[in-house]
């Protein structure tokens, strides 16, 4: 399937933004990486802010689908499957090109701009994962799954930060063990 110019621009921007950071990447660099002129780039995206939001928006569903695949592909019950997400995150974090959660890194870079379109996209993404977890927990008989989903999200986002800071993916495995314990304790007897 042939990609559109817009998709090619977003893919190029995504590689650059994830690899180097939002602020470090110029629109010139994106145009060059995408193989388009700046005029073409600005035809598709009126601003860098719009392009950053499109980059994150493009990662939203694939990331959620990946977590769902990891969850479904892990043997065992709800607690084991939840821990499985963390085990897969740790495996991903061992890749030399891993640079953490693009949503969190973008939010950190734009911390002084809480209304930025990319921050809004990132917050919505995190809420979608939280909602999926809540629905999954409640489907397994855990009443009021929102607090548990939030606890697991805090462990996940904290493990992203610790693994990135210390360059040690075992933080994700430790967070997965904690998530396992929380979920196990919440399951109806």
Number of C-alpha atoms within 10 A of each C-alpha: 3 6 9 9 15 17 16 18 25 26 19 19 26 23 14 18 23 21 15 12 16 21 11 10 16 14 15 13 15 26 20 15 16 19 15 15 13 15 10 14 24 14 11 16 17 10 12 18 14 14 24 23 19 23 25 24 20 16 16 19 14 11 13 16 12 13 20 17 12 19 21 15 12 17 10 12 11 19 21 19 21 28 26 25 25 30 22 19 22 22 14 15 22 16 10 7 10 14 20 21 15 20 21 17 19 21 21 12 13 16 12 9 12 11 10 16 18 24 23 15 22 22 14 14 20 17 15 15 21 22 16 17 21 22 16 15 23 17 11 14 13 17 15 12 21 18 12 21 25 17 15 25 18 15 21 21 17 15 25 25 18 17 21 17 11 10 15 16 22 20 22 28 23 17 22 28 20 17 27 21 15 17 23 16 11 16 15 9 6
